Amino acid sequence: MLRLKCPTQNYAWGRLGRTSSEVAKLVEGAGYEVDDSQPYAELWMGTHPSGHAALASKEHLTLADWLEDHPEALGQQVLQHFGAGLPFLLKVLSCEKALSIQSHPDKKLAQRLHAERPEVYKDDNHKPEMVVALSPFTALCGFVPQAELAAAFSSVPELCACVGRDLTTAITSPTAAASTSNGREGNGHLANGHPEASNGAHANGRVKSNGHSSDSGASAPLKAAFTALMTCDGSKVEEQVERMAERLRQDSKSRALSVREALAMRLQFQYPGDVGVLASFFLNLIDLTPGQAMYLAANVPHAYIAGEAVECMATSDNVVRAGLTPKLRDTQVLCDSLTYEQGLPEILSGAGDAEHTAVYRPPFEEFEVALTTLQPGQSCSQPASQGPQMCLVQHGALQMVAEPSLMEDHLETSYHVHWDLAGPLLTLIPRGSPAARDLFIPE
């Protein structure tokens, strides 16, 4: 086992200091200084060049460098399937402001973008991801069902003004609603293709997703309308967003705003005049409670709005942005590459594979996430893993016993990140009176 020191990202959308940011609390709990005037947005646990984890005992030695010298620690199956590199990146997020409307390219697109613009798209890998809520967590994810989209166009004239009359008619017409009743809408899944068990390098019930985009049939008007909005003249968008905000300010004097209207006003306050304010009406509004999870395949539009969560993904930092951001926007690439599937994302509550543990299995082969909650006097054994494991102790203190070596490691304080090599059975035992809550990432 290796104890790690992990870097933070101080993005502007993060929560300030230790009083509000879980990321800052984790940093302080691990014994490092926190600047309460700075936003603490993300804690990175992995080997990505944009945020190397280092060995706590040898901070000059990164986990990536250590793995280069000890590739056997990844396990034979991971080495054969993914090569000599950690296939996942683990993060903790503390979101105060909305993140950008974005997607992550599939492998084919990632390879092309990296070859064309390596300074922007630094990786040639895809970035499927899953988020597990630590607090109430709000996000936009995937396109709303057709009936909800038609209702938005009927109630938000500013949206229609940016999209245009013909496309508004195409979205709101009865034929558009009928064309989506072919079984593709509202099935609870955003990942394309029927997930099936993977018989590759993993023997833990992993499933796969095709992750391809579609612009045929009922999705063609959706793609055309969304693209028209996202590529609309910036001054026109700004004018219409402000007009909508003023209309809703007046309406709020005589009625309560709807949840979607209130979100639009919140986004307008954070990103005045931004096209993402109107684009939010295209996307599902998802509220996760602590312990719930949601996964996102490649090319699915999304934006995290607020809350704290653990996020796990394939090792990549490729992001295609188009709204709610001061960063570089690649609007045409985003619009061309999205999966224009309508319906709610699948919400995972975790399978009870072992006592005190919930396991979250997205349809990706790079990772799964397990959440273990222990009270004093309880213990839990994690089975031997075919790949490496990353362990984050969020609360309390934990004793780990790895068999067959029976090596013990005592986490005398909270908030430590631990790396475990492929292979041994791992037993977790809480120490002291507080509950120990362990977020555990097996490969």
C-alpha positions in Angstrom: 0.0 0.0 0.0 1.1 3.5 -0.8 -0.1 6.7 0.8 -0.5 9.5 -1.7 -0.3 13.3 -1.7 -2.8 14.5 -4.3 -3.0 17.9 -6.0 -6.0 20.3 -6.1 -7.4 22.4 -8.9 -8.5 25.9 -7.9 -11.0 26.6 -10.6 -13.3 29.6 -10.2 -16.4 27.5 -9.9 -15.1 25.8 -6.8 -16.2 26.4 -3.2 -14.2 28.7 -1.0 -11.9 27.4 1.8 -12.4 24.8 4.5 -15.8 26.0 5.7 -17.6 25.1 2.5 -15.4 22.9 0.3 -15.0 19.2 0.9 -11.9 19.3 -1.2 -10.4 21.9 1.1 -11.4 19.8 4.2 -9.7 16.8 2.7 -6.5 18.8 2.0 -6.4 20.2 5.5 -7.2 16.8 7.0 -4.2 15.3 5.2 -2.0 17.9 7.0 -1.6 20.5 4.2 -2.2 24.3 4.4 -5.5 25.7 3.1 -6.0 29.2 1.8 -9.6 30.2 2.7 -9.6 32.9 0.1 -9.1 30.4 -2.7 -11.8 28.2 -4.4 -11.0 24.5 -4.0 -12.8 22.8 -6.9 -11.2 19.4 -7.5 -8.9 16.9 -5.8 -7.2 14.7 -8.3 -6.1 11.2 -7.5 -4.3 9.5 -10.4 -1.4 9.7 -12.9 -2.7 12.3 -15.4 0.0 14.9 -16.3 -2.3 17.8 -15.4 -2.4 16.6 -11.8 0.1 13.9 -10.7 -0.4 12.2 -7.4 2.9 11.8 -5.5 4.0 9.3 -2.8 3.5 11.0 0.6 6.8 9.5 1.8 8.7 10.7 -1.3 6.9 13.8 -2.7 9.4 14.1 -5.5 8.3 10.7 -6.8 5.0 10.7 -8.6 2.7 7.7 -8.8 3.2 7.6 -12.5 7.0 7.3 -12.1 6.6 4.7 -9.4 4.3 2.6 -11.7 6.9 2.9 -14.5 9.3 1.1 -12.3 6.7 -1.3 -10.9 4.2 -2.1 -13.7 3.4 -5.4 -12.1 1.4 -3.4 -9.4 -1.3 -2.8 -12.0 -2.0 -6.6 -12.4 -1.6 -8.7 -15.5 -5.1 -8.2 -16.8 -4.9 -4.4 -16.7 -1.4 -4.5 -18.3 -2.6 -6.6 -21.1 -5.8 -4.6 -21.8 -4.7 -1.0 -21.0 -0.9 -1.0 -21.0 1.4 0.3 -18.4 -0.7 3.1 -17.1 -3.5 3.7 -14.5 -6.7 3.4 -16.6 -8.8 5.6 -14.3 -8.7 9.0 -12.7 -10.5 9.7 -9.4 -11.6 13.1 -8.3 -13.5 14.9 -5.5 -15.6 17.9 -6.7 -16.8 20.9 -4.7 -19.1 22.9 -7.0 -20.3 26.4 -6.0 -21.0 27.7 -9.5 -22.1 25.8 -12.6 -19.5 24.1 -14.7 -19.5 24.5 -18.5 -22.0 22.8 -20.8 -19.6 20.2 -22.2 -19.1 16.7 -23.6 -16.2 14.3 -23.7 -15.1 12.9 -27.1 -15.2 9.2 -27.8 -11.9 7.5 -28.7 -12.0 8.1 -32.4 -12.8 11.8 -32.0 -10.3 12.1 -29.2 -7.5 10.8 -31.4 -8.4 13.2 -34.2 -8.7 16.2 -32.0 -5.4 15.4 -30.2 -3.6 15.0 -33.5 -5.0 18.3 -34.8 -4.8 20.4 -31.7 -2.7 18.8 -29.0 -2.4 22.0 -27.1 -6.2 22.0 -26.5 -7.0 18.3 -26.5 -4.1 16.8 -24.5 -5.2 13.2 -24.6 -6.0 10.7 -27.3 -8.2 8.7 -25.0 -12.0 8.9 -24.3 -13.4 10.1 -21.0 -16.5 8.2 -19.9 -17.2 9.2 -16.3 -19.4 8.6 -13.3 -20.3 10.9 -10.4 -21.3 9.7 -6.9 -23.0 12.4 -4.8 -21.5 13.2 -1.4 -24.1 16.0 -0.8 -27.3 17.0 -2.7 -25.9 17.3 -6.2 -27.5 19.0 -9.1 -26.6 18.5 -12.8 -27.8 18.9 -16.3 -27.3 15.7 -18.3 -28.6 14.5 -21.7 -31.5 15.8 -23.8 -35.0 16.1 -22.2 -37.8 14.0 -23.6 -39.6 15.4 -26.6 -42.7 16.5 -24.7 -40.6 18.5 -22.2 -38.6 20.1 -25.0 -41.8 21.1 -26.9 -43.2 22.6 -23.6 -40.0 24.7 -23.2 -40.3 26.1 -26.7 -43.9 26.9 -26.0 -43.2 28.8 -22.8 -39.8 30.4 -23.5 -40.2 32.8 -26.5 -36.6 33.9 -26.2 -35.5 30.4 -27.0 -37.7 30.4 -30.1 -36.2 33.7 -31.2 -32.7 32.3 -31.2 -33.6 29.0 -32.9 -35.9 30.4 -35.5 -39.5 29.8 -36.6 -39.0 26.7 -38.8 -37.1 24.8 -36.2 -39.4 25.8 -33.5 -42.3 24.4 -35.6 -40.3 21.2 -36.1 -39.8 20.8 -32.4 -43.3 21.6 -31.3 -45.4 19.9 -34.0 -47.4 16.8 -33.2 -45.5 14.9 -35.7 -42.3 15.5 -33.8 -43.8 14.1 -30.6 -45.1 11.1 -32.5 -41.8 10.4 -34.1 -40.1 10.0 -30.7 -42.5 7.4 -29.5 -40.5 4.6 -31.1 -39.0 3.3 -27.9 -35.9 5.5 -27.9 -37.2 8.1 -25.6 -37.6 7.9 -21.8 -36.0 4.5 -21.4 -33.8 5.6 -18.5 -30.5 5.2 -20.4 -28.3 7.7 -22.2 -25.5 5.3 -23.1 -26.1 4.1 -26.6 -26.5 0.4 -27.3 -27.7 -2.3 -25.0 -25.2 -2.8 -22.2 -23.8 -6.3 -22.1 -21.4 -8.0 -19.8 -17.8 -7.7 -20.6 -15.7 -10.8 -21.0 -12.5 -8.9 -21.6 -9.9 -8.1 -19.0 -12.4 -7.9 -16.2 -14.3 -10.6 -14.4 -16.5 -8.3 -12.3 -19.7 -7.9 -14.4 -18.4 -4.8 -16.2 -20.6 -3.7 -19.2 -19.8 -1.7 -22.3 -21.4 1.1 -24.3 -21.1 1.9 -28.0 -21.0 5.6 -27.4 -21.7 6.6 -31.0 -23.6 9.7 -32.1 -26.8 9.6 -34.1 -28.3 12.3 -36.3 -31.0 10.4 -38.2 -34.7 10.1 -37.7 -36.3 11.9 -34.8 -33.0 13.3 -33.6 -32.4 15.4 -36.8 -34.7 18.3 -35.7 -33.2 18.2 -32.2 -29.7 18.4 -33.5 -30.6 21.2 -35.9 -32.4 23.2 -33.2 -29.6 22.8 -30.6 -27.0 23.7 -33.2 -28.9 26.7 -34.2 -29.1 28.0 -30.6 -25.4 27.3 -29.8 -24.2 29.0 -33.0 -26.6 31.9 -32.9 -25.1 35.4 -33.0 -23.7 36.3 -29.6 -25.3 39.7 -29.4 -28.7 38.3 -30.3 -28.3 35.6 -27.6 -27.3 38.2 -25.0 -30.3 40.3 -25.9 -32.7 37.4 -25.6 -31.3 36.1 -22.4 -31.6 39.5 -20.8 -35.1 39.8 -22.1 -36.0 36.5 -20.6 -34.5 37.4 -17.3 -36.4 40.7 -17.2 -39.7 38.8 -18.1 -39.1 36.3 -15.3 -38.2 39.0 -12.8 -41.6 40.6 -13.5 -43.4 37.3 -13.4 -41.9 36.4 -10.1 -43.8 39.3 -8.5 -47.1 37.6 -9.1 -46.2 33.9 -9.2 -43.6 31.4 -8.2 -41.1 30.6 -10.9 -40.9 27.0 -12.1 -37.8 25.0 -11.2 -36.4 25.3 -14.7 -37.1 29.1 -14.8 -35.4 29.5 -11.4 -32.4 27.6 -12.7 -32.2 29.8 -15.8 -32.2 32.9 -13.5 -29.4 31.3 -11.4 -27.3 30.6 -14.5 -28.0 34.2 -15.8 -26.7 35.6 -12.5 -23.5 33.4 -12.8 -23.0 33.8 -16.5 -24.9 36.9 -17.7 -26.0 36.7 -21.3 -24.5 33.3 -21.9 -26.0 30.9 -24.5 -25.9 28.2 -21.8 -28.7 29.9 -20.0 -31.1 29.1 -22.8 -29.4 25.8 -23.6 -30.3 24.5 -20.1 -33.9 24.1 -21.3 -32.7 21.3 -23.7 -31.1 19.2 -21.0 -32.4 17.0 -18.2 -32.2 18.6 -14.7 -31.0 15.9 -12.3 -30.9 16.0 -8.5 -28.9 13.3 -6.9 -29.1 12.6 -3.2 -26.0 11.5 -1.2 -25.1 7.9 -2.3 -26.8 8.1 -5.7 -24.7 8.0 -8.8 -25.0 8.9 -12.5 -22.7 7.9 -15.4 -22.0 9.7 -18.7 -20.9 8.1 -21.8 -18.8 9.8 -24.5 -20.5 12.6 -26.5 -23.3 13.2 -23.9 -23.9 16.9 -23.1 -23.8 17.8 -19.4 -23.1 20.4 -16.9 -22.7 20.1 -13.1 -24.6 22.8 -11.4 -23.9 22.6 -7.6 -22.9 20.2 -4.9 -20.1 17.8 -3.9 -19.3 14.5 -5.3 -16.7 11.8 -6.1 -16.1 11.5 -9.8 -14.3 8.7 -11.6 -13.4 8.6 -15.2 -11.1 7.0 -17.8 -7.7 8.7 -17.7 -8.2 11.8 -19.9 -8.8 15.5 -19.5 -10.4 16.2 -22.9 -13.4 18.5 -22.6 -15.4 20.0 -25.5 -17.1 23.2 -24.1 -19.8 25.4 -25.6 -21.5 27.4 -22.8 -21.4 28.6 -19.2 -17.6 29.1 -19.3 -14.9 31.8 -19.8 -12.7 29.1 -21.2 -12.2 28.1 -24.9 -15.4 27.1 -26.6 -15.4 24.5 -29.5 -19.1 24.9 -30.3 -19.1 23.3 -33.8 -17.2 20.2 -32.6 -19.6 19.8 -29.7 -22.7 20.2 -31.8 -21.4 17.8 -34.5 -20.4 15.1 -32.1 -23.2 14.8 -29.5 -25.4 11.8 -29.1 -28.9 13.3 -29.8 -30.7 10.8 -27.7 -33.6 12.0 -25.5 -34.5 10.5 -22.2 -33.5 10.5 -18.5 -30.1 9.1 -17.5 -29.9 6.0 -15.4 -29.5 6.7 -11.7 -27.5 4.1 -9.7 -27.9 3.4 -6.0 -25.2 0.8 -5.8 -25.3 -3.0 -5.7 -24.9 -4.6 -2.3 -22.1 -7.0 -3.2 -20.7 -7.1 0.3 -21.9 -6.1 3.8 -21.6 -2.3 4.4 -20.6 -1.7 0.8 -22.4 -0.4 -2.3 -20.8 -1.0 -5.7 -21.5 1.3 -8.7 -20.9 -0.3 -12.0 -21.2 2.0 -15.1 -21.1 0.5 -18.6 -17.4 1.3 -18.9 -14.5 -1.1 -18.6 -11.9 1.2 -17.0 -13.4 1.4 -13.5 -16.1 0.9 -10.9 -16.7 2.6 -7.6 -17.5 1.1 -4.2 -18.7 3.0 -1.1 -18.2 1.4 2.3 -19.6 2.8 5.5 -18.5 1.3 8.8 -19.4 2.0 12.4 -17.1 1.2 15.4 -17.0 -2.5 16.0 -17.8 -3.3 12.3 -15.3 -4.5 9.7 -15.5 -5.3 6.0 -13.4 -7.4 3.6 -12.9 -6.4 0.0 -12.1 -9.4 -2.3 -8.8 -9.7 -4.0 -8.7 -7.4 -7.1 -7.5 -8.1 -10.6 -6.4 -4.5 -10.8 -5.2 -1.5 -8.7 -7.4 0.2 -6.2 -7.6 3.7 -4.9 -9.0 4.2 -1.4 -10.1 7.6 0.0 -11.0 7.8 3.7 -13.5 10.6 4.0 -14.4 10.5 7.7 -12.9 8.9 10.7 -9.8 6.7 10.9 -9.3 3.2 9.4 -7.1 0.2 9.8 -6.4 -1.8 6.7 -5.1 -5.4 6.7 -3.9 -6.8 3.4 -3.7 -10.5 3.1 -1.8 -12.8 2.6 1.0 -10.5 3.6 -1.0 -9.4 6.7 0.6 -6.0 6.3 -1.2 -3.4 8.4 -1.5 0.2 7.7 -3.0 2.5 10.3 -4.6 5.7 9.1 -4.3 7.7 12.3 -6.1 10.7 10.9 -9.0 11.2 8.5 -8.8 12.2 4.9 -6.1 10.1 3.4 -5.8 8.7 -0.1 -4.3 5.2 -0.4 -3.1 3.2 -3.3 -3.4 -0.6 -3.2 -1.6 -3.0 -5.5 -3.5 -5.6 -7.5 -4.1 -8.9 -5.7 -4.5 -9.0 -1.9 -7.6 -9.4 0.1 -8.2 -6.2 1.9 -9.9 -5.9 5.3 -11.1 -2.5 6.6 -11.6 -1.9 10.3 -12.6 1.5 11.8 -10.6 3.0 14.6 -12.0 5.3 17.3 -15.6 6.4 17.7 -16.5 8.3 14.5 -18.0 6.4 11.6 -15.4 5.7 9.0 -16.7 6.3 5.5 -14.5 4.8 2.8 -14.7 5.5 -0.9 -13.0 2.7 -2.7 -12.1 2.4 -6.4 -11.3 -1.1 -7.5 -10.1 -1.7 -11.1 
